[in-house]
């Protein structure tokens, strides 16, 4: 399955490609999948959102 593509928007991830795949994964109760994350400002912003999500 291709990875989801998400954009970091103000510290929150927004799925830009793969909404139907995400819905299917949720129906299957999958907790993990491959995601490509982009942020136009910096890699540091991506690292912050990943750390925030992994601490939950």
N, C-alpha and C positions, 0 to 999 in steps of 0.2 A: 504494500500500500504506500502511495506517495506520502511524504510528510505534510503536516499542516503548515501553513505559512501564517505567522502572526506578527503584528506590529506592536512595539512598545509605545503605548499612548499614555503619557502622564503616569507611568508606574503601573499600568494595567495592560494586560495582553489582549489584543483584539485580533480575532481570526480573520484574515484577509482572503485566504483561499483554503477551502476544505471544510466549510460549514456542514455539508451533508455527511462527510466522513466523520466529523466530530459527533454529530447526532447519532450515527450508527455505532460509534465507539461507546457513547454514553448508554445506548440501549443494551449493549453487550456488557455493561459494567466494567469496561476497561479503564484502568487508572493511569496507564502510561501509553505514550505514543511518541513518535519522532516529530519534532517541531523545528522549523527554521524561524528564527526571530530576527527582525531587523529594527533598527532605530536610526533615524537620519542624523541624530546628534552625536552619539558616541557609544563605543562598546561598553564603557563604564555604566551607562544607563541600563543596558541589557543585563549586565552582571547584577545590578541592584535589584531588578525585578525578579531575576532567577533566585537570588538569595531570599527575597521576600516570600516567594512562593514555596521554597523548600523549607522554610521555618514554620509553615502552617501545619 
